[in-house]
Amino acid sequence: MLACETADEDILWHIAHEAPELRRWLVANPHADALLLEYVAQASGPGVNEAFHVFFASMDESVDGPADRPTDGPTESA
């Protein structure tokens, strides 16, 4: 919970440097700044990639609406 909620920059950086198993939770912390998130992305750790995937997907939804929303036109195939 601390990694997700604290606004204390010293604690956030301590977690980022010393607790790789908690880095994924820093991605969910609204007080984590861009520099900290960049460090977390570069340092990686268990679940970090997945946490960023969820984070970016939620940002896409807040801009575009739900990801499973039907489109008005044709879509490109992969």
Contacts in CASP RR format, 6 or more apart in sequence:
PFRMAT RR
TARGET T0000
AUTHOR 0000-0000-0000
METHOD contacts of the structure
MODEL  1
MLACETADEDILWHIAHEAPELRRWLVANPHADALLLEYVAQASGPGVNE
AFHVFFASMDESVDGPADRPTDGPTESA
2 11 0 8 1.000
2 15 0 8 1.000
3 12 0 8 1.000
3 15 0 8 1.000
3 19 0 8 1.000
3 22 0 8 1.000
3 23 0 8 1.000
3 25 0 8 1.000
3 26 0 8 1.000
3 29 0 8 1.000
4 25 0 8 1.000
4 26 0 8 1.000
4 28 0 8 1.000
4 29 0 8 1.000
5 29 0 8 1.000
5 31 0 8 1.000
6 12 0 8 1.000
6 29 0 8 1.000
6 31 0 8 1.000
7 31 0 8 1.000
9 31 0 8 1.000
12 26 0 8 1.000
12 29 0 8 1.000
12 31 0 8 1.000
12 32 0 8 1.000
12 36 0 8 1.000
13 36 0 8 1.000
15 22 0 8 1.000
15 23 0 8 1.000
15 25 0 8 1.000
15 26 0 8 1.000
16 23 0 8 1.000
16 26 0 8 1.000
16 36 0 8 1.000
16 39 0 8 1.000
16 40 0 8 1.000
16 43 0 8 1.000
20 43 0 8 1.000
20 44 0 8 1.000
20 45 0 8 1.000
20 46 0 8 1.000
21 45 0 8 1.000
21 46 0 8 1.000
23 40 0 8 1.000
23 43 0 8 1.000
23 44 0 8 1.000
23 45 0 8 1.000
23 46 0 8 1.000
23 47 0 8 1.000
23 48 0 8 1.000
23 51 0 8 1.000
24 45 0 8 1.000
24 46 0 8 1.000
24 47 0 8 1.000
24 48 0 8 1.000
24 50 0 8 1.000
24 51 0 8 1.000
25 51 0 8 1.000
26 32 0 8 1.000
26 36 0 8 1.000
26 37 0 8 1.000
26 40 0 8 1.000
27 37 0 8 1.000
27 40 0 8 1.000
27 48 0 8 1.000
27 51 0 8 1.000
27 52 0 8 1.000
27 54 0 8 1.000
27 55 0 8 1.000
28 51 0 8 1.000
28 55 0 8 1.000
32 40 0 8 1.000
40 48 0 8 1.000
41 48 0 8 1.000
41 52 0 8 1.000
57 67 0 8 1.000
60 67 0 8 1.000
61 67 0 8 1.000
END
